[in-house]
Amino acid sequence: MDDHPQNAGMARDRAAQLASRRREVQTQLNEVEQELTALRRTREGASDDDEHDPDGVPLSEQWSRLEGLRLARTEALAGIDEATGRLESGEDGLCRRCGNPIAPARLAVRPEVTTCIDCAR
């Protein structure tokens, strides 16, 4: 990282942004894990054939949805951790494909992105 005060301030802001996003995603992952635990408990007493339950969504459908959410949150955490590593190495905010800067607005929405908007298309 550059020792210029403005760059140091931007790096601190970016580090805070990544840390905040990580906490948010970790909280979401914890919530999904709690739902999965509750579903496991519910499933222990149910038959494996829940597809014909007229009273609601089948347990298998809920399970599939929650597993998808868990995977997405886990992948997001990995991306955030990679972005933190890029920040520490001074490579943050640069497109992995073309090497141009990634727009700050794009990074604000998705802090873990690795490509500029043009390369993401």
N, C-alpha and C positions, 0 to 999 in steps of 0.2 A: 504494500500500500504506500501511496505517496504521503509524505509528511506535511504537505500543504494543509493549513488549518481548515480550508473549505472542504477538501477531500476527506479529512479526518472526521469532520462533522457529518458529511454524507455517509461515511462508513458507519458511524455510530447510529445514525438514523436507520440505515439499512439493517444493521444488526438488531436494533430494537424491533423493527418491522418483522424480521424473520423470527425473532424470539416470541413475539406476540402471536404470529401465525402458528408457530409450533404449539404454543399453549392451547390455542383455539382448536387445532386439529387433534391434539392429545385428549382434550376434554371430549370432543366428539367421539373419538375412538373408545374412550372409557365408557361413554354412554352406550355405544353399540355393544361393547363387551358385556355390560350389565344386562342388556336386553337378551343377548345370546345365552347368558347364564340362566336368566329367568325362563327362557324358552326351553333350555335343556331340562330344567326342573319340570316344566309342564309336560314335556315330551316323555319323561320317564313313566308317567302314568297313562299315557295314551297309546292306542294301537298304532302300528306302523301305517295302516291304511286310513289316512286322514283326508284323502282327496274327496270323500263323499260327505263331508260335514256340511249339512245344510245351514248351520248356524253362523258361519263366518269363513274367514280366510283359512285355508289349510295350513297346518303347521309347517309343512315342507315349503310352502310359498314364503312364509315369514322367514324361515331359516335361510332360504336362498337370498332373499332381499338383504337380510342382516349380514350374511357372509360377503355379499357384494360391497356393502357399505364398509365392512371391516377391511376388506382388501383395498378399497379406494383410500381409506384413511391411512392405512399402513404405507401405501405407495406415496401419499402426500407427505408423510413424515420423512420418508427416505429422500424425497426431492428437496424438502426444506433443509435437511441435514447436509445434502450435497451443496445446496446454495450457500449454506454457512461456511462450508469448506472452501468454496470458490471465493467468498468474501475474504476469508483469512489469507488466501493465497494471492489476492489482488486480481483475480479473474472474474469477479462478479460483474454482472450487468453487460457482459459481452456475449453476443450470439455465438453459439457453438458451431454454426454452419458457416456464416459469412464473416464473423469477427467484428461486425458493427455493433454499436451500443444498442441495448434493448431499451425501448422507451420507458421512462420512469412510470408513466401511467400504467403500462402493462405490468411492470414489476409490482406496482402497488396493488393491483388486482390479484395477480398470481405470482407471489414472491419467488416461487421455485422454478419459474420458466427458464429454459435454456436457449430459446430462440427468439429472434426479433419477429415482429408481426409478419414481415414479408416472407421469411423462411418458414413460418408456421403454416402458411397457406398451402 
